[in-house]
Amino acid sequence: MKRIMISGTNSGCGKTTVVCALLKALSERSVDVGAFKCGPDYIDPMFHSKIIGTKSYNLDSYFCPAGTLNYLLKKNSADMNIIEGAMGYYDGIGESHSACRTAVETGTPAVIVIDCKGMGASMGAVMKGFLTFRTPNNIAGFIFNRLPESMEKTAVSLCDEMGVTYFGRLPFSKDNSIESRHLGLVTADEITGLKEKLLRLSQLAERYILIDKLLEAAENAVDMPCTEPDIPKDIARNVRIALAYDSAFCFYYADNISLLEELGCEIVSFSPLSDKALPENIGGLILGGGYPELYAEKLSENIPLLHEIKESISGGLPVIAECGGFMYLNESVEDVNGIRRKMAGVINGQAYRTDRLQRFGYVSLTAKKNCMLLDKGRSVRAHEFHYWNSTACGSDLHAKKASSGAEYDCAYADDNMYAGYPHLHFYADTEMAVRFAKKCCEYSKNKRGLV
């Protein structure tokens, strides 16, 4: 299984731009290419998918042990695979759960992107530091972003001196960079002229990045032991689950959807922005994260759907509502202009804007009572990232931050609902997906009078 990781010295060094350029260039070569993202980020995989036309998957060593990571990597791989790192190569919770750890645990060669703006020979010190800071580190070489042509010979010489591969450079091009926003990156659909920009990036990659050398390095990936989870197949055959998917709700882990499909569920997408009713004959509902605050006015105007969602959940429809989806279930959401917009009203709270991140990072969630996804006392790992807060965040789960140990209660978790700010990855505990599928199956049968 050919694969390479593209990581970087730090956030903002240009690794996403490099990855997008490579994915597009390989696609233009008609290579069967797969894409992965280290960590819990939703937005970079959306860019990947936009380029390659297939799903991009997360590899997160906090959610999953090494055996499961390798199973997911193998399960979702193409002929050639690019894994994008997160933050700096050695960054994680301290040094744990970093891109470096993922590269080592999956036997993947890593290429480090260095932003060379304002540097000359000092980039050699950066290279030396990354190569010697920790071992093993799987670093095969470097790509030099924003490196002027006059410095290329220096970069090649430094790579030769340190015994690693020079994989090329990208010259500075403001028109082709992918800009940031308050949550990582803007989503792919928000970039004007993205198709043309990606084509230009692929042309730059073909000209300045040594793609054939990257393909050779990918051949050196080592297959590592896999642990396939024990997942019952087709326990919820033909059960329809409505999935909110549009510009307001677009944050989903591809493996979560695939796992529900393996369990037999039929995933039916709908748009809370434009559809006036839920899909017919559904047994469950998933409201993912996204940017409901940007579309709050239009969401609030879709009164028939808001009423149906409230009535359906009150009537026992199983629902998972994460972050933006949780905000949608509140009485109201404050939009980006400070105007309060009425929402579904399943939860007696108001989602409101703040001026900083409210909770950020990995958490462990422990159920305080038996609920749809977890038995009392069972814990699962999750992730939070949100600027909006709520006057009613819930208290059915107890959260403990992985980084600081800070503790707090959060979320609503009862017999038919999980609703809260933390995002869940089903492979952190596949039993959650099994329980949700069974609950949807039970609800569907009850609606049809089969129980």
C-alpha positions in Angstrom: 0.0 0.0 0.0 1.8 3.1 -1.3 1.6 6.1 0.9 3.4 9.3 2.0 2.6 11.8 4.8 2.9 15.5 4.1 3.4 17.3 7.4 4.9 20.6 8.3 7.0 22.6 10.8 3.9 24.4 12.1 0.3 25.4 11.4 0.2 27.8 8.4 3.4 26.6 6.8 1.6 25.6 3.6 1.1 21.9 4.0 -2.6 22.0 3.0 -1.7 23.9 -0.2 1.0 21.4 -1.0 -1.3 18.5 -0.3 -4.0 20.0 -2.5 -1.5 20.6 -5.3 -0.2 17.0 -5.1 -3.7 15.5 -5.0 -4.7 17.5 -8.1 -1.5 16.7 -9.9 -1.9 13.0 -9.3 -5.5 13.1 -10.3 -4.5 14.8 -13.5 -2.1 11.9 -14.1 -5.1 9.5 -13.7 -3.5 8.0 -10.6 -5.9 6.3 -8.2 -5.2 8.5 -5.2 -6.6 8.3 -1.7 -6.5 11.0 0.9 -6.3 11.0 4.7 -6.0 13.7 7.4 -4.3 13.3 10.8 -6.3 14.4 13.7 -10.0 15.4 14.1 -10.2 18.2 11.5 -13.2 18.2 9.2 -12.3 20.9 6.7 -9.1 19.6 5.1 -10.8 16.3 4.2 -13.5 18.3 2.4 -10.8 19.9 0.3 -9.3 16.5 -0.4 -12.7 15.1 -1.5 -13.4 18.1 -3.7 -10.2 17.4 -5.6 -10.2 13.6 -5.9 -13.9 13.0 -6.1 -14.0 10.4 -3.4 -14.1 10.5 0.4 -11.1 11.5 2.6 -10.7 9.9 5.9 -9.3 10.9 9.3 -6.6 9.1 11.1 -6.6 10.1 14.8 -4.4 8.4 17.3 -6.3 9.9 20.2 -9.5 8.3 19.1 -8.0 5.0 17.9 -5.2 2.7 18.9 -2.5 1.8 16.4 -4.1 -1.4 15.2 -7.4 0.3 14.5 -5.6 3.2 12.6 -3.9 0.7 10.4 -7.2 -1.1 9.8 -8.8 2.1 8.7 -5.8 3.1 6.6 -5.9 -0.3 4.8 -9.7 -0.4 4.5 -9.9 3.0 2.9 -6.7 3.1 0.8 -6.3 3.6 -2.9 -3.3 2.7 -5.1 -1.4 5.8 -3.9 -2.3 7.6 -0.7 -1.4 11.0 0.8 -1.8 11.6 4.5 -1.9 15.2 5.6 -0.5 16.0 9.0 -2.0 18.4 11.5 -0.3 21.4 13.2 3.5 20.9 13.4 4.9 17.4 12.9 5.6 16.8 16.6 2.5 18.6 18.0 -0.3 16.9 19.7 -1.2 16.6 23.3 2.2 17.5 24.4 4.1 15.2 22.0 1.6 12.4 22.1 -1.0 11.9 19.3 1.0 13.9 16.8 1.5 13.4 13.1 4.9 11.9 13.9 3.2 9.3 16.0 0.8 8.5 13.3 3.6 8.2 10.7 5.6 5.8 12.9 2.5 3.7 14.0 1.4 3.3 10.4 4.9 2.8 8.9 4.5 5.8 6.6 7.4 7.9 5.3 7.0 11.6 6.1 7.8 14.7 4.2 8.1 18.0 6.1 7.0 21.3 4.5 9.1 24.3 5.6 7.9 27.8 5.0 11.1 29.5 3.9 9.8 33.1 3.7 12.4 35.3 5.4 15.0 32.5 5.7 18.3 31.6 4.1 20.7 29.1 5.4 18.8 29.1 8.7 16.4 26.6 7.1 19.2 24.1 7.7 18.8 24.6 11.4 15.1 23.9 11.2 15.8 20.8 9.1 18.4 19.5 11.5 16.1 20.1 14.5 13.3 18.1 13.0 15.6 15.3 12.0 17.2 14.9 15.4 14.5 16.1 17.9 13.0 12.6 18.3 13.7 9.2 16.7 12.3 7.2 15.1 10.5 9.9 13.1 10.1 8.4 9.6 11.2 11.7 8.0 12.2 11.0 4.4 12.8 14.6 3.3 11.5 18.1 2.8 9.4 20.3 0.5 10.3 24.0 0.7 7.4 26.4 0.5 7.8 30.0 -0.7 11.5 29.2 -1.5 12.9 31.6 -4.2 14.8 30.0 -7.1 18.0 31.6 -5.9 17.9 29.4 -2.8 17.1 26.1 -4.4 20.8 24.9 -4.7 21.2 25.7 -0.9 18.1 23.6 -0.1 19.3 20.7 -2.2 22.8 20.9 -0.7 21.3 20.9 2.9 19.2 17.8 2.1 22.3 16.0 0.7 24.3 17.0 3.8 21.7 15.6 6.1 21.1 12.4 4.1 17.4 13.0 3.2 15.6 13.7 -0.1 15.0 17.1 -1.6 11.4 16.7 -2.8 11.1 20.2 -4.4 9.7 23.5 -3.7 6.7 25.8 -4.3 7.3 29.4 -5.2 5.3 32.1 -3.5 2.0 32.7 -5.3 -0.7 34.8 -3.4 -3.3 33.9 -6.0 -2.9 30.2 -5.3 -2.8 30.1 -1.5 -5.8 28.7 0.4 -6.8 31.2 3.1 -7.8 30.6 6.7 -10.8 31.5 8.7 -11.9 31.1 12.4 -12.2 27.3 12.1 -9.0 26.0 10.5 -9.7 26.8 6.8 -12.6 28.1 4.8 -14.6 25.2 3.4 -14.0 24.2 -0.2 -17.3 25.5 -1.5 -16.5 29.0 -0.2 -13.4 29.7 -2.3 -14.1 31.6 -5.5 -12.5 30.0 -8.5 -11.4 27.0 -6.6 -11.3 24.7 -9.7 -9.0 27.1 -11.5 -6.8 27.6 -8.4 -6.4 23.9 -8.0 -5.4 23.5 -11.6 -2.8 26.2 -11.3 -1.5 24.5 -8.1 -1.2 21.2 -9.9 0.8 22.8 -12.6 3.1 24.4 -10.1 3.5 21.0 -8.4 4.4 19.3 -11.7 7.0 22.0 -12.4 8.6 22.4 -9.0 7.8 19.3 -6.9 9.6 16.1 -7.6 6.5 14.0 -7.8 8.2 10.9 -9.1 10.6 10.9 -6.2 7.6 11.2 -3.8 6.0 8.1 -5.5 9.3 6.3 -5.0 9.4 7.2 -1.4 5.8 6.0 -1.0 6.9 2.5 -2.1 9.0 2.4 1.2 5.9 2.4 3.4 5.8 -0.6 5.7 2.6 -2.5 6.3 1.9 -2.6 10.1 -0.4 -5.0 12.1 -4.1 -4.3 11.8 -6.9 -4.8 14.4 -10.3 -5.2 12.7 -13.1 -4.3 15.1 -15.7 -6.9 15.8 -18.7 -5.3 14.1 -22.0 -7.1 13.5 -23.1 -6.7 9.9 -26.5 -5.7 8.6 -28.2 -5.5 12.1 -30.2 -2.6 10.8 -30.9 -3.6 7.2 -32.8 -1.0 5.2 -33.3 1.4 8.2 -33.2 4.9 6.8 -31.2 7.6 8.7 -31.6 11.2 7.7 -28.3 13.1 7.5 -28.3 16.9 7.4 -26.0 18.0 4.7 -25.7 21.4 3.1 -23.6 24.6 3.6 -24.8 24.9 7.2 -24.1 21.3 8.2 -21.2 19.6 6.6 -18.8 18.3 9.3 -18.9 14.5 9.2 -16.3 11.8 9.6 -16.5 9.6 6.6 -15.8 6.5 8.7 -18.9 7.2 10.8 -21.1 7.2 7.8 -19.4 4.1 6.3 -19.8 2.2 9.6 -23.5 2.9 9.8 -23.8 1.6 6.2 -21.9 -1.5 7.1 -24.4 -2.1 9.9 -27.2 -2.0 7.2 -28.4 1.6 7.5 -29.4 3.6 4.4 -28.1 7.2 4.8 -30.4 9.7 3.2 -29.1 13.3 2.9 -31.4 16.3 3.3 -30.9 20.1 3.6 -32.2 22.0 6.6 -31.7 25.1 4.5 -34.0 24.1 1.6 -36.0 21.0 2.3 -39.4 21.6 3.9 -39.7 18.1 5.4 -37.5 15.3 6.6 -37.0 12.3 4.3 -39.8 9.8 4.5 -39.8 6.6 6.6 -36.7 7.4 8.6 -35.6 5.6 11.7 -33.0 8.1 12.9 -31.6 11.6 12.4 -28.0 13.0 12.4 -27.3 16.7 12.6 -23.6 17.3 12.2 -21.4 20.3 12.8 -20.8 23.2 10.5 -21.7 26.8 10.4 -25.4 27.3 11.3 -24.5 30.7 12.6 -23.7 31.9 9.1 -27.1 30.6 7.8 -29.2 31.2 10.9 -31.7 33.5 9.2 -32.5 31.0 6.4 -32.6 28.1 8.8 -35.0 30.0 11.0 -37.3 30.7 8.1 -37.7 27.0 7.3 -40.5 26.7 9.9 -42.2 23.5 8.7 -38.9 21.5 9.0 -38.1 23.0 12.4 -41.5 22.0 13.7 -41.3 18.5 12.2 -37.8 17.9 13.7 -39.0 19.0 17.2 -42.1 16.8 17.0 -40.2 13.8 15.7 -37.6 13.9 18.4 -40.2 14.5 21.1 -41.9 11.4 19.6 -38.8 9.3 20.1 -36.9 9.6 16.8 -33.3 8.7 17.7 -31.0 11.7 17.0 -27.3 12.5 17.2 -26.7 16.3 17.1 -23.1 17.5 17.4 -21.9 21.1 17.8 -23.7 23.0 15.0 -26.4 20.4 15.0 -26.8 20.8 18.8 -27.1 24.6 18.3 -29.8 24.0 15.8 -31.8 22.1 18.4 -31.7 25.1 20.8 -34.5 27.6 21.1 -32.4 30.1 19.2 -29.0 30.8 17.6 -27.3 34.2 17.6 -26.1 34.9 14.0 -22.9 36.5 13.0 -24.6 39.9 13.1 -25.8 39.5 16.7 -29.4 38.8 15.8 -31.1 36.0 17.6 -32.8 33.5 15.2 -35.4 31.0 16.3 -34.5 27.3 15.9 -36.1 23.9 16.6 -36.5 24.4 20.4 -35.9 20.8 21.4 -33.4 22.1 23.9 -34.4 25.0 26.2 -31.3 27.1 25.5 -29.9 29.9 23.4 -26.7 29.5 21.4 -24.8 32.7 21.5 -21.5 34.1 20.1 -18.4 34.6 22.1 -15.1 36.3 21.3 -12.9 33.3 21.8 -12.8 29.5 21.7 -15.0 28.1 24.5 -13.6 24.7 24.6 -10.9 23.3 22.3 -9.3 19.9 22.1 -9.7 16.3 23.1 -11.9 15.2 25.9 -12.9 11.9 27.5 -16.7 11.7 28.0 -18.2 9.5 30.7 -21.9 8.7 30.9 -23.6 9.7 34.1 -26.6 7.5 33.3 -27.6 4.8 30.8 -28.4 6.5 27.5 -28.7 5.7 23.8 -25.0 5.5 23.0 -23.4 4.6 26.3 -24.1 2.7 29.5 -23.6 4.5 32.8 -19.9 4.8 33.7 -18.7 4.0 30.2 -16.2 6.5 28.7 -15.5 7.5 25.1 -13.0 9.9 23.6 -14.2 13.0 21.7 -13.2 16.4 20.4 -14.5 20.0 20.9 -13.9 23.2 18.9 -16.4 26.0 19.0 -16.7 29.8 19.4 -20.4 29.7 20.0 -21.7 28.7 23.5 -25.2 27.9 24.8 -27.1 28.8 28.0 -28.0 25.1 28.2 -25.0 22.9 27.3 -26.4 19.8 29.1 -25.0 17.8 32.0 -25.6 14.1 31.2 -22.0 13.4 30.4 -18.9 14.2 32.4 -16.0 15.6 30.4 -12.3 15.6 31.2 -9.9 17.5 29.0 -6.9 15.4 27.8 -4.5 18.3 27.8 -5.2 19.9 31.2 -7.3 17.5 33.1 -10.0 20.2 33.5 -13.5 18.6 34.2 -17.0 19.8 33.4 -20.4 18.3 32.6 -21.9 18.6 29.2 -24.4 17.3 26.6 -27.8 15.8 26.6 -27.8 12.0 26.5 -31.0 10.1 27.1 -32.9 7.1 25.6 -33.1 8.6 22.1 -30.8 11.5 21.9 -27.2 12.6 22.0 -26.9 16.4 21.7 -23.9 18.4 22.6 -20.8 20.3 21.5 -18.4 17.3 21.6 -17.8 15.6 18.2 -17.8 11.8 18.3 -15.8 9.4 16.1 -17.5 5.9 16.1 -14.2 4.1 15.9 -13.3 5.5 19.3 -16.0 3.0 20.5 -17.8 1.2 17.7 -20.5 0.1 20.2 -21.9 3.6 19.9 -22.7 3.1 16.2 -24.1 -0.4 17.0 -26.4 1.0 19.7 -27.5 3.9 17.5 -28.3 1.6 14.6 -30.3 -0.8 16.9 -32.2 2.1 18.3 -33.1 3.4 14.8 -34.2 -0.1 13.9 -36.4 -0.4 16.9 -38.0 3.0 16.3 -38.6 2.2 12.6 -40.3 -1.1 13.5 -42.4 0.6 16.1 -43.5 3.2 13.6 -44.5 0.5 11.2 -46.3 -1.5 13.9 -44.0 -4.5 13.7 -43.3 -4.5 17.4 
